[in-house]
Amino acid sequence: MTQFVCNPNTCEMHAMKEKLAALETRLKDCEKEIVEMKNKERTKVIFSAEAGARGAIGPFNTETTLIYERVITNLGNAYNHSTGVFTAPVSGFYYFTIFHHSGGHRGTELFLHRNSERIVMTQDHPAVHETAHNGGNAVFQQLQQGDRVYVRMGANSHVYGSNYHTTFSGFLVSQM
């Protein structure tokens, strides 16, 4: 029977190969953990804005972008309170809501747009005996980075912009 005798150089090389293999395994495990942590720390986008303490807004002769001046929440800074436009910072699925309050003597039409396309609307007709109108709508939208979402008020419409009655909100549901 032959007995294996390890010369010191060969044994040392074998031990170093085993250590290297163990280090490579640990490195791969650490890389997997980093990817998992990055996925958990994805971009967070949440905003809510109110039309502002202006009282009645409108009517205007033409359809007009409604600027929600009072920002309630703007995590991710994707909503611009100067223009009334939300710009998607990342591609993904988003959820948006619009709500309005107005007096009953005029009608209200609000249109939610993605870029230049109307997506959903909320509407209330003028009424003689009602003192107030309320309405809203909500929608999921798939957006690409840079897509713009905003609310347009129909011609000869109005809303009440005070006490947080008329709002525009949205958030990122799932990043793509």
Backbone as a printed PyTorch tensor [residue, N CA C, xyz], in Angstrom:
tensor([[[  0.8280,  -1.1450,   0.0000],
         [  0.0000,   0.0000,   0.0000],
         [  0.8880,   1.2280,   0.0000]],

        [[  0.5020,   2.1810,  -0.8670],
         [  1.3010,   3.4010,  -0.9890],
         [  0.7120,   4.4510,  -0.0810]],

        [[  1.5880,   5.0570,   0.5990],
         [  1.1590,   6.1080,   1.4930],
         [  1.4910,   7.4440,   0.8570]],

        [[  0.4930,   8.3680,   0.9190],
         [  0.6940,   9.6880,   0.3240],
         [  1.4150,  10.5650,   1.3190]],

        [[  2.4820,  11.1210,   0.8530],
         [  3.2360,  12.0340,   1.6990],
         [  3.1450,  13.4040,   1.0540]],

        [[  2.7240,  14.3280,   1.8290],
         [  2.5380,  15.6820,   1.3300],
         [  3.8080,  16.4680,   1.5640]],

        [[  4.3110,  16.9950,   0.4750],
         [  5.4700,  17.8490,   0.7050],
         [  4.9450,  19.2120,   1.1470]],

        [[  5.7010,  19.9370,   1.9140],
         [  5.2190,  21.1970,   2.5060],
         [  4.6990,  22.1840,   1.4710]],

        [[  5.3070,  22.3290,   0.3310],
         [  4.8540,  23.2830,  -0.6880],
         [  3.4910,  22.8850,  -1.2490]],

        [[  3.2840,  21.5820,  -1.5100],
         [  2.0290,  21.1050,  -2.0630],
         [  0.9050,  21.2600,  -1.0480]],

        [[  1.1380,  20.9420,   0.1930],
         [  0.1230,  21.0710,   1.2440],
         [ -0.2650,  22.5360,   1.4380]],

        [[  0.7040,  23.3960,   1.4160],
         [  0.4300,  24.8180,   1.5980],
         [ -0.4120,  25.3530,   0.4220]],

        [[ -0.1050,  24.9150,  -0.7960],
         [ -0.8460,  25.3440,  -1.9690],
         [ -2.2880,  24.8290,  -1.9040]],

        [[ -2.4680,  23.5890,  -1.4740],
         [ -3.8060,  23.0090,  -1.3410],
         [ -4.6300,  23.7990,  -0.3110]],

        [[ -4.0300,  24.1450,   0.8040],
         [ -4.7230,  24.9070,   1.8510],
         [ -5.1030,  26.2960,   1.3390]],

        [[ -4.2320,  26.9180,   0.5510],
         [ -4.5150,  28.2380,   0.0030],
         [ -5.6600,  28.1750,  -1.0130]],

        [[ -5.7240,  27.0980,  -1.7930],
         [ -6.8150,  26.9310,  -2.7500],
         [ -8.1450,  26.7980,  -2.0260]],

        [[ -8.1540,  26.0640,  -0.9090],
         [ -9.3760,  25.9130,  -0.1290],
         [ -9.8200,  27.2610,   0.4600]],

        [[ -8.8760,  28.0430,   0.9690],
         [ -9.1950,  29.3650,   1.5180],
         [ -9.7370,  30.2880,   0.4180]],

        [[ -9.1210,  30.2400,  -0.7450],
         [ -9.5710,  31.0560,  -1.8700],
         [-10.9980,  30.6870,  -2.2780]],

        [[-11.3050,  29.4110,  -2.3440],
         [-12.6530,  28.9530,  -2.6990],
         [-13.6700,  29.4400,  -1.6650]],

        [[-13.2870,  29.3670,  -0.3870],
         [-14.1840,  29.8300,   0.6710],
         [-14.4090,  31.3370,   0.5560]],

        [[-13.3720,  32.1070,   0.2680],
         [-13.5000,  33.5570,   0.0970],
         [-14.3770,  33.9020,  -1.1140]],

        [[-14.2440,  33.1630,  -2.2020],
         [-15.0790,  33.3960,  -3.3800],
         [-16.5530,  33.1510,  -3.0630]],

        [[-16.8250,  32.1050,  -2.2880],
         [-18.1980,  31.8180,  -1.8830],
         [-18.7540,  32.9480,  -1.0260]],

        [[-17.9640,  33.4240,  -0.0710],
         [-18.4060,  34.5330,   0.7880],
         [-18.6450,  35.7930,  -0.0360]],

        [[-17.7890,  36.0730,  -1.0160],
         [-17.9430,  37.2460,  -1.8720],
         [-19.2500,  37.1690,  -2.6620]],

        [[-19.5570,  36.0060,  -3.2330],
         [-20.8010,  35.8320,  -3.9880],
         [-22.0090,  36.0350,  -3.0760]],

        [[-21.9410,  35.5060,  -1.8470],
         [-23.0390,  35.6980,  -0.8910],
         [-23.2290,  37.1790,  -0.5620]],

        [[-22.1300,  37.8970,  -0.3590],
         [-22.2050,  39.3270,  -0.0670],
         [-22.7860,  40.1040,  -1.2450]],

        [[-22.4080,  39.7500,  -2.4620],
         [-22.9450,  40.4120,  -3.6500],
         [-24.4530,  40.1940,  -3.7490]],

        [[-24.9290,  38.9890,  -3.4420],
         [-26.3620,  38.7030,  -3.4570],
         [-27.0880,  39.5570,  -2.4190]],

        [[-26.5050,  39.6880,  -1.2320],
         [-27.1150,  40.4990,  -0.1810],
         [-27.1960,  41.9610,  -0.5920]],

        [[-26.1660,  42.4730,  -1.2580],
         [-26.1660,  43.8620,  -1.7150],
         [-27.2780,  44.0860,  -2.7280]],

        [[-27.4570,  43.1760,  -3.6690],
         [-28.5290,  43.2930,  -4.6660],
         [-29.8900,  43.2870,  -3.9690]],

        [[-30.0830,  42.3980,  -3.0020],
         [-31.3480,  42.3380,  -2.2590],
         [-31.6030,  43.6370,  -1.5060]],

        [[-30.5810,  44.2030,  -0.8920],
         [-30.7310,  45.4690,  -0.1660],
         [-31.0660,  46.6050,  -1.1190]],

        [[-30.4280,  46.6370,  -2.2830],
         [-30.7350,  47.6790,  -3.2680],
         [-32.1750,  47.5730,  -3.7370]],

        [[-32.6650,  46.3600,  -3.9310],
         [-34.0490,  46.1790,  -4.3570],
         [-35.0220,  46.6820,  -3.3000]],

        [[-34.7010,  46.5040,  -2.0440],
         [-35.5480,  46.9970,  -0.9630],
         [-35.5110,  48.5180,  -0.8780]],

        [[-34.4410,  49.1280,  -1.2910],
         [-34.2660,  50.5760,  -1.2110],
         [-34.5960,  51.2730,  -2.5250]],

        [[-35.5100,  50.7270,  -3.2810],
         [-35.8870,  51.3340,  -4.5520],
         [-36.4410,  52.7350,  -4.3360]],

        [[-36.5330,  53.4500,  -5.4150],
         [-37.0240,  54.8250,  -5.3830],
         [-38.4140,  54.8760,  -4.7680]],

        [[-38.6180,  55.8220,  -3.8840],
         [-39.9160,  56.0410,  -3.2630],
         [-40.4660,  57.3680,  -3.7840]],

        [[-41.6830,  57.3320,  -4.2990],
         [-42.3220,  58.5180,  -4.8540],
         [-43.7410,  58.5830,  -4.3170]],

        [[-44.0500,  59.6470,  -3.5720],
         [-45.3830,  59.8690,  -3.0170],
         [-45.6060,  61.3740,  -2.9840]],

        [[-46.7640,  61.8180,  -3.4920],
         [-47.0660,  63.2400,  -3.3830],
         [-48.5570,  63.4510,  -3.1710]],

        [[-48.8870,  64.5370,  -2.5080],
         [-50.2530,  65.0410,  -2.3720],
         [-50.1610,  66.5520,  -2.3630]],

        [[-51.0490,  67.1710,  -3.1230],
         [-51.0740,  68.6320,  -3.1800],
         [-52.5220,  69.0960,  -3.2070]],

        [[-52.7350,  70.2900,  -2.6660],
         [-54.0650,  70.8860,  -2.5810],
         [-54.0560,  72.1790,  -3.3800]],

        [[-55.1980,  72.5370,  -3.9290],
         [-55.2620,  73.6910,  -4.8350],
         [-54.8000,  75.0000,  -4.1920]],

        [[-54.8370,  75.1140,  -2.8860],
         [-54.3090,  76.3050,  -2.2210],
         [-55.4080,  77.1600,  -1.6330]],

        [[-55.0070,  78.0970,  -0.8180],
         [-55.9440,  78.9660,  -0.1000],
         [-56.3590,  80.1400,  -0.9770]],

        [[-57.0020,  79.8520,  -2.0980],
         [-57.3700,  80.9000,  -3.0500],
         [-58.8660,  81.1040,  -3.1350]],

        [[-59.6630,  80.2850,  -2.4770],
         [-61.1070,  80.3700,  -2.6580],
         [-61.4730,  79.7880,  -4.0130]],

        [[-62.3910,  80.4300,  -4.7190],
         [-62.8370,  79.9380,  -6.0260],
         [-61.7170,  80.0750,  -7.0520]],

        [[-61.5280,  79.0160,  -7.8400],
         [-60.5550,  79.0130,  -8.9310],
         [-61.3560,  78.8000, -10.2070]],

        [[-61.2800,  79.7340, -11.1200],
         [-62.0540,  79.6890, -12.3490],
         [-63.3590,  80.4300, -12.1520]],

        [[-64.1760,  80.4780, -13.1660],
         [-64.0340,  79.8170, -14.4510],
         [-63.0660,  80.5630, -15.3830]],

        [[-62.5010,  79.7910, -16.3200],
         [-61.6320,  80.3440, -17.3550],
         [-62.2950,  80.0860, -18.7080]],

        [[-61.9590,  80.8910, -19.6950],
         [-62.5590,  80.7510, -21.0310],
         [-62.0920,  79.5030, -21.7700]],

        [[-60.9090,  79.0000, -21.4100],
         [-60.3540,  77.8290, -22.0800],
         [-59.9530,  76.7980, -21.0370]],

        [[-59.7270,  75.5650, -21.4960],
         [-59.2250,  74.5230, -20.5990],
         [-57.8810,  74.9760, -20.0440]],

        [[-57.6740,  74.8130, -18.7480],
         [-56.5010,  75.3520, -18.0580],
         [-55.8810,  74.3030, -17.1410]],

        [[-54.5480,  74.2350, -17.1210],
         [-53.8690,  73.3450, -16.1740],
         [-54.0910,  73.8780, -14.7690]],

        [[-54.5680,  73.0300, -13.9000],
         [-54.8210,  73.4070, -12.5160],
         [-53.5230,  73.2430, -11.7240]],

        [[-53.1020,  74.3150, -11.0890],
         [-51.8780,  74.2830, -10.2930],
         [-52.2660,  74.1020,  -8.8340]],

        [[-51.8230,  73.0050,  -8.2670],
         [-52.0660,  72.7060,  -6.8540],
         [-50.8950,  73.3040,  -6.0820]],

        [[-51.1230,  74.4480,  -5.4690],
         [-50.0420,  75.2390,  -4.8820],
         [-49.5560,  74.7350,  -3.5350]],

        [[-50.4450,  74.1930,  -2.7400],
         [-50.0830,  73.8000,  -1.3810],
         [-49.6720,  72.3280,  -1.3700]],

        [[-48.3810,  72.0870,  -1.2110],
         [-47.8690,  70.7240,  -1.2040],
         [-48.0280,  70.1450,   0.1970]],

        [[-48.6540,  69.0140,   0.2780],
         [-48.8450,  68.3210,   1.5520],
         [-47.6990,  67.3490,   1.7740]],

        [[-47.3890,  66.5600,   0.7540],
         [-46.3020,  65.5790,   0.7790],
         [-45.6610,  65.5540,  -0.6000]],

        [[-44.3290,  65.4350,  -0.6350],
         [-43.6540,  65.3580,  -1.9360],
         [-42.3620,  64.5530,  -1.8020]],

        [[-42.4950,  63.3060,  -1.3800],
         [-41.3500,  62.4200,  -1.2360],
         [-40.8460,  62.0570,  -2.6310]],

        [[-39.6200,  62.3920,  -2.9240],
         [-39.0480,  62.1620,  -4.2460],
         [-39.0420,  63.4110,  -5.1090]],

        [[-39.7090,  64.4760,  -4.6520],
         [-39.7490,  65.7790,  -5.3430],
         [-40.1470,  65.6650,  -6.8090]],

        [[-41.1160,  64.8250,  -7.1210],
         [-41.5470,  64.6420,  -8.5080],
         [-42.6870,  65.5870,  -8.8900]],

        [[-43.3580,  66.2000,  -7.8870],
         [-44.4380,  67.1410,  -8.1710],
         [-43.8890,  68.5610,  -8.1050]],

        [[-44.2080,  69.3620,  -9.1210],
         [-43.7620,  70.7580,  -9.1770],
         [-44.9460,  71.6590,  -8.8600]],

        [[-44.9260,  72.3140,  -7.6820],
         [-46.0450,  73.1500,  -7.2590],
         [-46.1460,  74.4600,  -8.0420]],

        [[-45.1380,  74.8080,  -8.8210],
         [-45.2040,  76.0140,  -9.6530],
         [-45.9250,  75.7710, -10.9740]],

        [[-45.8570,  74.5430, -11.4760],
         [-46.4740,  74.2200, -12.7610],
         [-47.6900,  73.3090, -12.6310]],

        [[-47.8200,  72.6040, -11.4900],
         [-48.9020,  71.6490, -11.3120],
         [-48.6410,  70.3110, -11.9790]],

        [[-47.3910,  70.0630, -12.3710],
         [-47.0600,  68.8620, -13.1420],
         [-46.2310,  67.8910, -12.3010]],

        [[-46.6350,  66.6210, -12.3460],
         [-45.8680,  65.5230, -11.7710],
         [-45.0460,  64.9240, -12.9090]],

        [[-43.7420,  64.7280, -12.6910],
         [-42.8720,  64.1060, -13.6890],
         [-42.3080,  62.8160, -13.0980]],

        [[-42.5520,  61.7070, -13.7830],
         [-42.1260,  60.3970, -13.2790],
         [-40.6010,  60.3150, -13.2260]],

        [[-40.0260,  60.1150, -12.0320],
         [-38.5720,  60.0160, -11.9260],
         [-38.0320,  58.6580, -12.3830]],

        [[-38.8950,  57.6300, -12.3590],
         [-38.5010,  56.2780, -12.7900],
         [-39.6800,  55.6410, -13.5160]],

        [[-39.3890,  54.6720, -14.3490],
         [-40.4450,  53.9110, -15.0200],
         [-41.1170,  52.9950, -14.0130]],

        [[-42.4350,  52.8570, -14.1400],
         [-43.1420,  51.9770, -13.2330],
         [-44.6350,  52.1620, -13.3110]],

        [[-45.3370,  51.5110, -12.3760],
         [-46.7810,  51.6510, -12.2510],
         [-47.0690,  52.6270, -11.1240]],

        [[-47.9100,  53.6020, -11.4100],
         [-48.2590,  54.6580, -10.4680],
         [-49.7700,  54.6660, -10.2510]],

        [[-50.1750,  55.2090,  -9.1120],
         [-51.5810,  55.3700,  -8.7730],
         [-51.8360,  56.8490,  -8.5300]],

        [[-52.8760,  57.4000,  -9.1730],
         [-53.1940,  58.8230,  -9.0500],
         [-54.6490,  58.9960,  -8.6380]],

        [[-54.9030,  60.0560,  -7.8580],
         [-56.2650,  60.4350,  -7.4930],
         [-56.4520,  61.9280,  -7.7160]],

        [[-57.6760,  62.2990,  -8.0820],
         [-58.0700,  63.7040,  -8.1230],
         [-59.4150,  63.8220,  -7.4140]],

        [[-59.5660,  64.8560,  -6.6110],
         [-60.8150,  65.1460,  -5.9270],
         [-61.0810,  66.6370,  -6.0290]],

        [[-62.3640,  66.9860,  -6.1040],
         [-62.7060,  68.4140,  -6.1650],
         [-63.9150,  68.7320,  -5.2960]],

        [[-63.9810,  70.0050,  -4.9600],
         [-65.1220,  70.5720,  -4.2580],
         [-65.3850,  71.9190,  -4.9200]],

        [[-66.6610,  72.2320,  -5.1340],
         [-66.9990,  73.5250,  -5.7280],
         [-68.4320,  73.8770,  -5.3800]],

        [[-68.7750,  75.1200,  -5.6510],
         [-70.1470,  75.5860,  -5.4380],
         [-71.0660,  75.0240,  -6.5000]],

        [[-72.3650,  75.0220,  -6.2340],
         [-73.3230,  74.3840,  -7.1290],
         [-73.7610,  75.2040,  -8.3200]],

        [[-73.4280,  76.4780,  -8.3760],
         [-73.9580,  77.3230,  -9.4450],
         [-73.2670,  77.1290, -10.7910]],

        [[-72.0900,  76.5620, -10.8240],
         [-71.3740,  76.2620, -12.0750],
         [-70.9880,  74.7850, -12.0650]],

        [[-70.7250,  74.2670, -13.2240],
         [-70.2740,  72.8830, -13.3250],
         [-68.7750,  72.7790, -13.0980]],

        [[-68.3260,  71.5470, -12.9290],
         [-66.9020,  71.2740, -12.7440],
         [-66.5050,  70.1180, -13.6440]],

        [[-65.4020,  70.2880, -14.3600],
         [-64.7840,  69.2180, -15.1360],
         [-63.2950,  69.2470, -14.8720]],

        [[-62.7570,  68.1400, -14.3810],
         [-61.3150,  68.0000, -14.2160],
         [-60.8720,  66.7800, -15.0090]],

        [[-59.7920,  66.9320, -15.7790],
         [-59.2580,  65.8650, -16.6250],
         [-57.8350,  65.5550, -16.1810]],

        [[-57.5600,  64.2960, -15.8860],
         [-56.1990,  63.8660, -15.5660],
         [-55.5170,  63.4810, -16.8780]],

        [[-54.3620,  64.0720, -17.1330],
         [-53.6150,  63.8350, -18.3730],
         [-52.3060,  63.1150, -18.0950]],

        [[-51.8980,  62.2550, -19.0210],
         [-50.5390,  61.7120, -19.0750],
         [-49.9600,  62.2560, -20.3710]],

        [[-48.9180,  63.0530, -20.2410],
         [-48.3670,  63.7820, -21.3760],
         [-49.5120,  64.6100, -21.9590]],

        [[-49.9650,  64.3940, -23.1640],
         [-51.0810,  65.1920, -23.6830],
         [-52.3740,  64.3880, -23.8080]],

        [[-52.3800,  63.1670, -23.2760],
         [-53.5350,  62.2770, -23.3990],
         [-54.4150,  62.3430, -22.1530]],

        [[-55.7210,  62.5150, -22.3650],
         [-56.6700,  62.4530, -21.2450],
         [-56.7950,  61.0020, -20.7940]],

        [[-56.7120,  60.8060, -19.4910],
         [-56.7780,  59.4550, -18.9330],
         [-58.1160,  59.2110, -18.2400]],

        [[-58.4660,  60.0400, -17.2620],
         [-59.7480,  59.9480, -16.5600],
         [-60.2360,  61.3610, -16.2700]],

        [[-61.4850,  61.4410, -15.8400],
         [-62.0320,  62.7510, -15.4970],
         [-62.9860,  62.6200, -14.3160]],

        [[-63.2910,  63.7640, -13.7190],
         [-64.3670,  63.8700, -12.7480],
         [-65.1950,  65.0750, -13.1560]],

        [[-66.5090,  64.9640, -13.0050],
         [-67.3870,  66.0010, -13.5220],
         [-68.6050,  66.1340, -12.6390]],

        [[-69.1200,  67.3560, -12.5510],
         [-70.3820,  67.6160, -11.8780],
         [-71.0670,  68.7490, -12.6230]],

        [[-72.3310,  68.5790, -12.9230],
         [-73.0880,  69.5640, -13.6910],
         [-73.6030,  70.6890, -12.7910]],

        [[-73.8390,  71.8650, -13.3710],
         [-74.4300,  72.9490, -12.5810],
         [-75.8110,  72.5220, -12.0580]],

        [[-76.1410,  73.0120, -10.8780],
         [-77.4360,  72.6630, -10.2910],
         [-78.0410,  73.8900,  -9.6220]],

        [[-79.3140,  74.0050,  -9.7210],
         [-80.0190,  75.1560,  -9.1450],
         [-80.1560,  75.0050,  -7.6300]],

        [[-80.4360,  73.8120,  -7.1540],
         [-80.7610,  73.6170,  -5.7450],
         [-79.6070,  73.0890,  -4.9000]],

        [[-78.5100,  72.6880,  -5.5120],
         [-77.3580,  72.2060,  -4.7460],
         [-76.4710,  73.3930,  -4.3630]],

        [[-75.8980,  73.3020,  -3.1850],
         [-74.9760,  74.3610,  -2.7710],
         [-73.5220,  73.9740,  -2.9680]],

        [[-73.2730,  72.7000,  -3.2230],
         [-71.8790,  72.2710,  -3.4090],
         [-71.8160,  71.0370,  -4.3050]],

        [[-70.6620,  70.9050,  -4.9840],
         [-70.3610,  69.7360,  -5.7950],
         [-69.1040,  69.0890,  -5.2310]],

        [[-69.0760,  67.7800,  -5.2570],
         [-67.8860,  67.0280,  -4.8750],
         [-67.7400,  65.8770,  -5.8510]],

        [[-66.5110,  65.5380,  -6.1630],
         [-66.2940,  64.4210,  -7.0700],
         [-64.8380,  64.0060,  -7.0510]],

        [[-64.5710,  62.8860,  -7.6620],
         [-63.1970,  62.4100,  -7.7200],
         [-63.0650,  61.2300,  -8.6500]],

        [[-61.8250,  60.8420,  -8.8630],
         [-61.5310,  59.6810,  -9.6830],
         [-60.1290,  59.2040,  -9.3340]],

        [[-59.8260,  57.9720,  -9.7260],
         [-58.5130,  57.3850,  -9.4530],
         [-58.1550,  56.4430, -10.5850]],

        [[-56.8430,  56.2520, -10.7820],
         [-56.4050,  55.3960, -11.8820],
         [-54.9860,  54.8950, -11.6380]],

        [[-54.7050,  53.6800, -12.1070],
         [-53.3410,  53.1630, -12.1800],
         [-52.8140,  53.4860, -13.5700]],

        [[-51.5530,  53.8920, -13.6580],
         [-50.9540,  54.2000, -14.9500],
         [-49.5410,  53.6590, -15.0200]],

        [[-49.2030,  53.0690, -16.1620],
         [-47.8230,  52.6720, -16.4020],
         [-47.1250,  53.8660, -17.0400]],

        [[-46.0680,  54.3570, -16.3970],
         [-45.3430,  55.5240, -16.8780],
         [-43.9020,  55.1700, -17.1960]],

        [[-43.3600,  55.8770, -18.1480],
         [-41.9330,  55.8090, -18.4390],
         [-41.2680,  56.9820, -17.7320]],

        [[-40.0010,  56.8610, -17.4380],
         [-39.2750,  57.9630, -16.8120],
         [-39.4400,  59.2120, -17.6750]],

        [[-39.8110,  60.3170, -17.0420],
         [-39.9940,  61.5800, -17.7530],
         [-41.4180,  61.8620, -18.1900]],

        [[-42.3170,  60.8610, -18.1150],
         [-43.7240,  61.1230, -18.4360],
         [-44.2720,  62.1560, -17.4630]],

        [[-45.2020,  62.9870, -17.9650],
         [-45.7790,  64.0660, -17.1680],
         [-47.2530,  63.7950, -16.9240]],

        [[-47.6930,  63.9780, -15.6820],
         [-49.0910,  63.7820, -15.3130],
         [-49.5620,  65.0770, -14.6530]],

        [[-50.7510,  65.5540, -15.0720],
         [-51.2630,  66.8170, -14.5670],
         [-52.7740,  66.8470, -14.7280]],

        [[-53.4110,  67.8510, -14.1220],
         [-54.8600,  67.9930, -14.1520],
         [-55.2130,  69.2560, -14.9260]],

        [[-56.1750,  69.1220, -15.8390],
         [-56.6850,  70.2740, -16.5880],
         [-58.1340,  70.4930, -16.1720]],

        [[-58.4820,  71.7640, -15.9840],
         [-59.8500,  72.1420, -15.6450],
         [-60.5390,  72.5740, -16.9280]],

        [[-61.7270,  72.0230, -17.1640],
         [-62.4730,  72.3460, -18.3750],
         [-62.8580,  73.8140, -18.4380]],

        [[-63.0440,  74.3080, -19.6540],
         [-63.4910,  75.6920, -19.8470],
         [-64.7930,  75.9280, -19.1050]],

        [[-64.9170,  77.0940, -18.5130],
         [-66.1100,  77.5210, -17.7690],
         [-66.3940,  76.6610, -16.5410]],

        [[-65.3850,  75.9450, -16.0590],
         [-65.4890,  75.1670, -14.8250],
         [-64.8790,  75.9500, -13.6820]],

        [[-65.1320,  75.4790, -12.4940],
         [-64.4740,  76.0740, -11.3270],
         [-64.3490,  75.0230, -10.2310]],

        [[-63.4330,  75.2810,  -9.2940],
         [-63.2680,  74.4600,  -8.0980],
         [-63.0130,  75.3930,  -6.9240]],

        [[-63.0930,  74.8470,  -5.7420],
         [-62.8130,  75.6030,  -4.5360],
         [-61.4290,  75.2080,  -4.0450]],

        [[-60.5440,  76.1930,  -3.9230],
         [-59.1650,  75.9160,  -3.5520],
         [-58.8310,  76.3590,  -2.1540]],

        [[-59.4310,  75.7420,  -1.1760],
         [-59.1380,  76.0950,   0.1990],
         [-59.5240,  74.9430,   1.1150]],

        [[-58.9020,  74.8970,   2.2680],
         [-59.2230,  73.9070,   3.3000],
         [-59.0670,  72.4570,   2.8210]],

        [[-58.1440,  72.2210,   1.9040],
         [-57.7860,  70.8730,   1.4670],
         [-58.9350,  70.1190,   0.8010]],

        [[-59.8330,  70.8310,   0.1230],
         [-60.9460,  70.1840,  -0.5650],
         [-60.5800,  69.6150,  -1.9310]],

        [[-59.7440,  70.3290,  -2.6810],
         [-59.4360,  69.9580,  -4.0620],
         [-57.9960,  69.4700,  -4.1050]],

        [[-57.8200,  68.1770,  -4.3520],
         [-56.4780,  67.5780,  -4.2210],
         [-56.0970,  66.7520,  -5.4420]],

        [[-54.7910,  66.5910,  -5.5860],
         [-54.1620,  65.7700,  -6.6270],
         [-53.0650,  64.9940,  -5.9110]],

        [[-53.1060,  63.6640,  -5.9990],
         [-52.1460,  62.8140,  -5.2920],
         [-51.6980,  61.6690,  -6.1770]],

        [[-50.5500,  61.1000,  -5.8430],
         [-50.0800,  59.9340,  -6.5620],
         [-48.9110,  59.2840,  -5.8500]],

        [[-48.6610,  58.0290,  -6.2250],
         [-47.4940,  57.3430,  -5.6740],
         [-47.0540,  56.2250,  -6.5970]],

        [[-45.7870,  55.8770,  -6.4840],
         [-45.2020,  54.7750,  -7.2390],
         [-45.5970,  53.4690,  -6.5690]],

        [[-46.2570,  52.6020,  -7.3140],
         [-46.6900,  51.3030,  -6.7920],
         [-45.5710,  50.2890,  -6.9660]],

        [[-45.0170,  50.2450,  -8.1890],
         [-44.0070,  49.2520,  -8.4930],
         [-43.0790,  49.7830,  -9.5730]],

        [[-41.8060,  49.7810,  -9.2680],
         [-40.8050,  50.2430, -10.2220],
         [-40.5320,  49.1470, -11.2460]],

        [[-40.2720,  49.5340, -12.4920],
         [-39.9880,  48.5510, -13.5410],
         [-38.5130,  48.5970, -13.8930]]])
